[in-house]
């Protein structure tokens, strides 16, 4: 069960408990008023308390039950939900995702279409990268020393997207950049360039 579905189920359950408690409290209040009005001042106020439960007990009980359900769910939420499907908004590591995708694609590919890393290392590295990183790295491999401005024009990405992608590739050691005026010149890393030759 994914976390979002479990949250919805528990939320509906808590809503039902609160609604039922509210209805019971209202009925007890109405019943108490009716008894007090019918008994009036003849029996005194002590007689009215003997006929039915005080509505305040329903309110306190409802809040207690809702608190216990919410507390228990919060305590066991991680164990009840599947961690792989827990949160779809969590950041995904593109290296792991692309490597897993490439591995599954290699497993499904026929032997004739599989990529031989020794025969074409450049293609192998590019196949492991996500599309946006590949669109940045290909021009760098084809034109070492390309500026980030030219990369932006060739990849058709925004200035910030190019900068973020280049920084990510630089952190992983696939390329490096040198400052030139108000921009950078981008070069493939030595390892990647040696693999290419």
Secondary structure, 3 states (H helix, E strand, C coil): CCHHHHHHHHHHHHHHHHHHHHHHHHHHHHHHHHHHHHHHHHHCHHHHCCCCCCHHHHHHHHHHHHHHHHHHHHHHHHHHCCHHHCCCCCCCCHHHHHHHHHHHHHHHCCHHHCCCCCCCHHHHHHHHCCHHHHHHHHHHHHCCCEEHHHHHHHHCCCHHHHHHHHHHHHHCCCEEEEEECCEEEEEECHHHHHHHC
